[in-house]
């Protein structure tokens, strides 16, 4: 899902995006060797890739979506599958996108020879992993409340009475690249006494350090929690400097 979010946000480093950022790269698609490698071309319109969608179970042409702009096509496909609760095909959809990206990298950086069957095989393998992960999540959700960690490396109350309970659990994290100061932040809301996920979000940004990216993730997560009406929030973080800063220690 994060990969799909990065596609929508223009965060996949295809050749055209790297060129805009001033990085010298071969702009030609490594599959067709004819057109420029853009997100649209690589994941849907390439002569090598388009038959992969035809061979899939998404009825790529029959839905009349072929000539829509790529991001609109992407959004409609995800929306249709999610609305139908067709989780198997939704996992397959993202698995094929991921397989295309992995195969592209193998061709560009490892000079591998890749066939359409190779891409579909990778997609099927990732689909199996995705379905196993989903089955594991559904099984764990039926196990009752998940236990709290037996011991915490760091724990503190920022405000209020900790014995009064919490509305929600916030888990956040950030990532940072020192090469261009690009950063990503993500957060999820979980019930405090069960593995049920109540929502979440993600953002791309610029940061000056890895610590700042983690602070941004926590800040945006808290702001999102407050906007949802949550006031008593249990924060989980594996970043001790962040915890010390929050408690002014």
BELMO-V994811 format. One record per helix or strand of 3 or more residues. SS is the DSSP state (H for helix, E for strand). FROM is the first residue (numbers start at 1). TO is the last residue. If there is no record, write none. Layout:
SS_FROM_TO ; SS_FROM_TO
This chain:
H_2_8 ; H_15_20 ; H_39_45 ; H_47_55 ; H_70_83 ; H_87_110 ; H_116_140 ; H_162_164 ; E_168_176 ; E_182_190 ; E_197_206 ; H_210_227 ; E_233_236 ; H_240_246
